[in-house]
Amino acid sequence: MTAHVQVALARRTLTPAALWMFGAAASAPMVVLVGGITAIYATTGVTALPLTFLLVAATMAVLAVGYTTMARHIGHPAAYYGILAHGLGRGWGVAGGAVALIAYNAIQISLYGLLGATMATHLGGTWWVWAGIAVAAVAVLGVRAIVLSIRVLAVVLTVSLLIVAAFVIAGTTQPADSLSWAGFDTSGLLVGGIGGAIAFCVAAFTGIDAPGSFVEEAVDRRAIGRATIVGALALGGVYATTAWAMGVAVGPYAIANLAAQPDSNLPFTILGRLGDGWVATATLMLIFAILTSKLSFHCVIARYVFAMAREGVLPTRLAGTDHGTRINAPRGGSLTQTATAALVVAGFAVAGLDPLTQMFTWLSSLAAVGLLSLLLAASVATLAAPPHIRGDRPRAWEWRIAPAVGVVTGAIVLVAMIGNIGSLLGAAPGSLFPLLLPAIILGAAIVGGAWAAYLRHTRPQIYAGIGRGIPAANAVPDAITISI
């Protein structure tokens, strides 16, 4: 016997295109263009960055196979929580849910630092005031029906990709010397900074797993896999092409030195070759891209809180609704995330920490470590999934081959990332500070596992329902509209 709140999200609401947009908007191509690629060149000096993006994209896509396979079969909005609960056990599920909440909140809140710093640079004022305005804007959109968020994401993502395409044209039509292909030379991977480059590239893909949290609202569950895996490969191609164009525009062996100069103003100096209007538009779209990325992560976090509260693992009032048993937006989870973001932003402001080099860098790095660890754990859970989850005719690629390859390649990338996390944080060689990030992730998992053990002994009904609290269609019927 299990106990959970009989409330469901709006089923059959999100199309395959909408699912893909959530993943792509969370990854934020404009943010990667303006901040990510320039920072990687400046910090690591790796000329083969385009090839590195392709290799990391392939790794993320393989890791996503097991994740999306389990996600569509289980249908749980708190995707990692449900996947690990069914594949590895209920305690692992709560541990995964705790890590996911830490990681998703970290990346979402880190973007307030980036937005605040960007707005203060261009319009003046204090960064935390702009961050506070952004918190309010996301809070308003977060409690509205998901359809409104999709419309905002679609417009911003479309314009952002057009600007990225314009940047590629500007860089490749006016090369420094010639259309050099040094960025795809495998010998460029055998350099000292490659570990740091891998770590940065993984951070650029943070958010591609977002579609898994919208499975309960998807029109077609099979689209979860396409939206995530194709999204990872497509974004990998976009990022690789963009990094290649930047190298071609400046020179593949000169780009690192130029990117490291504070007054280089990359990538806007390259985009400016097409006209000042492109630079102004790109600056504006960067702000909107940060906002929509925050909105995407906000929606994911709200669904994790809602789904875990629905099962009693978190306070059940967070899953409550005043409008019956079918809701369009998880208000409790949304308000909880908003309050968390406001507290963290206030904490960084009171402490006088830098919004860009400290708040954004520290929290986004923490998120990258956490989400890569969760993708790796999801592949392990897929390999261990019981027969009733796999079905009568499980496909070897989805349930065995891809997850096994993902475990191996994902572990290699995770080790390389943790070993070079200092380059992400700008820590001094030999500093123990970078070890704090994996320690936080491990600590969250331990706390989650301990909470599950407590529930097992004190609230066995709630423990029995971990990962299994999705209401049946006949228990929470969909709304029916009849038109005559």
N, C-alpha and C positions, 0 to 999 in steps of 0.2 A: 504494500500500500504506500503510495507516494502522496505528498501534499504540495500543491502549488496553486498559484493564482490563475484562475481561468480568464486570461486576457490574451489577445493575439494582436499582432501587427496587421496592417492592411495588406492582405494577400493579393497576389496578381496585380501589383501596382507598377513595378519597375520592369521595363523592357530590357533586352540584351544591350542595347545602345546606352541606356541609362546606367546599367551596371558598369560598363566600360568607362563611362565618363567619371564615375566616382573614383575608380582606381587611378585614372590618368590625372584627374584634378588634384587628388591627394598627393601624387608624386610631383606635380607642379612643374611642367617643362620650363616655364619662364624663370622660376627660381633657380633651377639647375643651370640654365643658360647664364643668368646674371651672376649668381653667387657660386654655384657648385663647380662648374668647369674651370672658371678663372682661378678659383681657390686651389683646385687640384694641380693645375699647371704650376702655380706659384709655389705651392708647398712641396710637391714631390719632384718636379722637373721631369716627369715621365713623358717622353715623346710619343710613346705608343698608347696614349690614353684612349683614342678611338677603338683600338683593338681590345683594350681592357674593358671598356663598356660592353662590347659585344660578348666577351667571355663571361662577365658578371651577369649579363642579361640571360644568357643561356643557362647559367647555374640557377638563377632565380626562377626561370621558367620550369626547369626540371623539378626543383623543390616545390613549385606550385601544383604539380600534378597530383601528388598525394593529398595535399591540403584541399584542393578543390574537389577531388573525388570523394573524400570523406565529408566535406561540407555539404555537397548536394545530396548525399545519401542520408545524412543526419538531419539537415535542415534547421540547424540551431543558429539564432542570431549572434550569440557569443561563440563565434566559430571555433577558436582554439580551445576554449573551455569545453565545448561539446565534443570536439574531435578527440581530445586527450581523455575525456571521461569515458568515451565508448571504446577507445583503442587501448588505453593503458590503465585505466581504472579511475574511479571517482576522485581519489585524492590528487592524482595527476591533473585531472580536469580543473579542480579549484586552483591548484598551483599555476596552471597555464592561464586561467582567467585572471589571477592576480598579476602575473607578468604582463599580460596583454593590457590590463588597465594602466599599469605603470608606463609601459612603452608608448601606448597610444596617447596618453595624457602628456607624456614628455614631448613627443613630436608636435602635438597640437599647441601646447603652451609655448614651446620654443619659438614658434612662428610669431607670437606676439612681440617677442624681442626683436625679430627681424623687421616686422612691420613698423614697430615703434621707432627703430633706428632709421629706417628708410624715410618715414614721414618727417621725422625731426630734421633729417639732412636736407630734404627738399622744401619743406614748408616752415621749418623752425619749431620752436616749442620743446617741451620735455617729452622724451620717448614714452614714459609710462602713461602720460595723458592720452596720447594716440593709442597706446595699447588698451587703455581702459575703454575708449570709444569703440575699438574693435571687439572687445569682449561683449559689449552691449549689443553691437550689430549681429554678432554670431548668435547671441542668446535669443534675439528676436526671431531670426530665421530658424533656429534649432527647434523651436516649439511649434513651428508651422508644419503643414503637411509636406511630405517629402517631394511632392510634385513641384512646389515653388523652388526648392533647392536645386532640383534638376535643371530648371529653366535658367537659373543664375549660372550654374556650372557650365551649361552648354554654351552660352554666349562667351564667357570668359575663356574657356578652353579653346574654342574655335579661333578667336582672335589671337590668343597666345601662340597657337600653332602656326598661324599665318605670319606672325612676327618672327618666329624661329625660322620659318622657310625663307623669309626675306633676309635674315641674317646669313643663312647659308649661301644665298645668291650673292650677297654683298661680299662675302669672304672669298668665294671661289671664282667670281668673275674678275676680281682684281687681286690676284695672288701676289705675294711678296716676290717670288721668283718664278715658280711654275706650279702646276698642280702636283705637288709632292705627295707621295703615298707612304711617307715615313711613319705616319701614325698607325699604319697597319703592319709594320715590319715586326715579326716575332722577336727579333733580336732586341727590340726596345723593351721587352718584358724582363730581360735579364739585367736589371739595374737595381740599385739599392732602395729606391723609393717606391717600388712596385707594391709592397705591402700596404703602404699608406694610400696609394692610388686605389687599390682594391677596397680599402675601408671607406674611402670617400664615395666610390661608385656604388657600393652597397647602400650607403645612406641616401643616394639619389633615387633609389628604387623603393624607398620606404613609402608604403601606401598602396602598392599594387595589389595587396591582398584584401583591400577594402571590400570588393564585391562579395566575399564570403559572408560578411555580416548582414547582407541584405537578402539572404536566401529565402527567408520567410515571406518576403515581399516580392520576390521575383516572379515574372510571368512564366518563365521557363527555367527550372533549376539547372538544366544542362548548360545554360548560358554562363553560369558562374565560372566554369572552367575556361570557356572561350574568352570571357572578359578579362580574366586574370592572366592566363598563359599568353594569349595573343597580345594583351596589354603590355606584359613584360618584354616580349620580343619587339613589339612596335616601338616602345619607348627606348629600348636599347638601340634600335636603329636610328631613332631621332637623336639621341644623345651622342652616339658615335659619329654621326654625320655632322652634328654641330661642333663637336670637339675637333673633328678633322678640318672643318671650314675655318675655325679659329686659328689652327696651326698653319693652314695654307695662307691665310690673310697676312699673318705676321712672319711666318717662317717656322717650320717645325722645331728648329734648334734655337730659335730666338724667343719663342713664345713664353718659356718659363721665366726668363729674365724680365720681359716686359710685364707679364702678369704680376710679378712680385713688386712692381713699382706702384706705390699708393696713388700716384697721379696718372696712371695709364688709362683709367676710365674704361677698361674693357668690360663688356663687349660693345659698349655704346659707340666707341670711336670707329669700330668696323661698321656697325649698323648705320652710322652717320654718313657713310659714303652714298647712301641712297637718298639722303636729305634729312634735314633737322626734324621734319615732321615724324619720321620713323622713330627717332630717339625719344621725342615727347610721348608718342603713343606707347612705346615700349615701357617707359617709366611708369605711366599710368596703369598699364596692364600688369606690371609687376606687382603693384599694390593690390589690384583686384585678384591676381593669381594667388597671392598670399592669403587673402581673405577666403577665397573659395577652397583652398587647401585646408585651412583651419575648419571650414564648415564641413568638409568631407570627413575629417577625423572626428569632429564633434559628433556627427551623426553615428559614426561607428561606435564611439565610446558610449553614447546614449543607449545604443542597442545592447551593448555588453551589460551595462548596469541594469537595464530593463529585464533582460533575459535571466540574469543571475538572481535578481530580486523576485522574479516570477516564480522561481523555484525555492525561495526562502534562504538562499545562501547569503544574499544581501537583504537588508530590511525590505519586507514585502510592500511597504507603502510606496517605495520607489517604482513599483510596477503598477500601482493603482491608477484608476481613471475615473473621471466623473461622467463619462459618456458611454457607459455600457461596457461591453467586453471586447470591443474591436476599436483600435485606435490608429490614427494616422501618423502620430509622432509620439515617441516615448518621453512624455513631459518630465517625469521624475528623473530619468537618466540625464536628460538635457540640462535641467536645472542643477543637478549635482555636478556635472562637468563644468558648467559656467562658474559655479561657486569655487570649485577647485582651481580653475584657471585664474580667477580674480585673486585668490589667496596667494598663489605662487607668484603672479606678477607683482603683487604688493610686496611680497617678501624680497624679491630681487631689487625692487625700487628702494625699499627701506635700507637694505644692505649696501646700496650704492654700487652694485655690480653692473658691469657693462652689458647692455642688452644684446650686443652682437657677438663679441669675442667670448663672452662667458655664458649668458643665458641661452642664446640660440645654439652655440657650439656645444656646450655641455649637454643640454637636454636632447638635441637632435642626435648626438652620438650615443647617448643612453638608449634612445628609441631604436636606433639601427642595430645595436647589439641585441636588444630584447626581441625585436621582430624577426631577426635572422635566426635566433635561438628557437623561437616558436615555430618557424617554418621547418627547421630541422626536426624538432620534436613531432610535428605533424606527420612528417615522412615516416618516422619510427612508429607512430600510432597507426598509420596506414598498413605497414608491414605486419603489425600485431593485431589488426582488426579481426574480430570473430567472424565465423562463416555467415551468421545471420545479417551482418552488416554488408558483407561483400556480395551476397546474393547467389543465385544458382549458377550463373555463368560469368564469373569475374574476369575482367580482361587483365592479362598478365602485365601489360604495359602500365596500366593504372595502379594496380595493387601490388606488384612485385618489382618490375624492372625499374621504372622511373623513381619510385621511392628509395630503392636500394642505391641507385646512382646518386640520388639527391642527398642521401645520408653521407656518402663518401665525399662528394664535392662540396656539400654544405659545411661539413666539418672542417675541411681544408680552408675554405673561405673564412669561417668563423675564427679559426685559430690565427689565420693571417690578420684578420681584422683586430682581434684582441691584442695580438702581438704588436700591432702598429697603431693602437688607439691613441697613443701619445701624440702622433702627428695630427690627428683630428683635433686634439685639445690644445695643441701648441705647448705641451709640457716639456720641461727640460729633460734631457737624456738621464735615465736612471731614476726619475721621479716615480714614486709609488702612487701618485694621484690617479693616473689612468686606470689602475686596478679597482678604483672605487666603483666604476661603472658596471663591470661584470659582477662585483660584489653586491650591488643594489639589485640586479636581476636575480641573482641566486638567493638573496635575502627575501625578495618578494615571493619566489617559488616556495621557500621554506615556510614563510608565514601562511601562504595559501594551503600548503599541505597540512600544516598544524591546525588550521581552522577546519579543514575537512575531517581530520581525526577527532576534533572536538564535537563536530556535528554527528559523527558516527556514534559516539557514546552518549550524547545528550539529546539529540534530535534525530533518531534513526529514520523517521519518515522523510525528513528533508534530505538526509544523506542518500537515501534510496532513490530520490528523485533527481539527483545531480546529473545534468545533461539530458534529462528525459522529461522535462516539463513543458513540452510543446503541446498546446491544446489540440485535440482532434477537431476536424472540421465540423462534426456534428455537435461538439461541445461549445464551440464558438463559431457559429455559422457566419459566412460572409454576408455583407450587406447586399441586398438585391434591389435594383432599380428597374421599375417597369414603366415603359413609355408607350403611350397610346397615340 
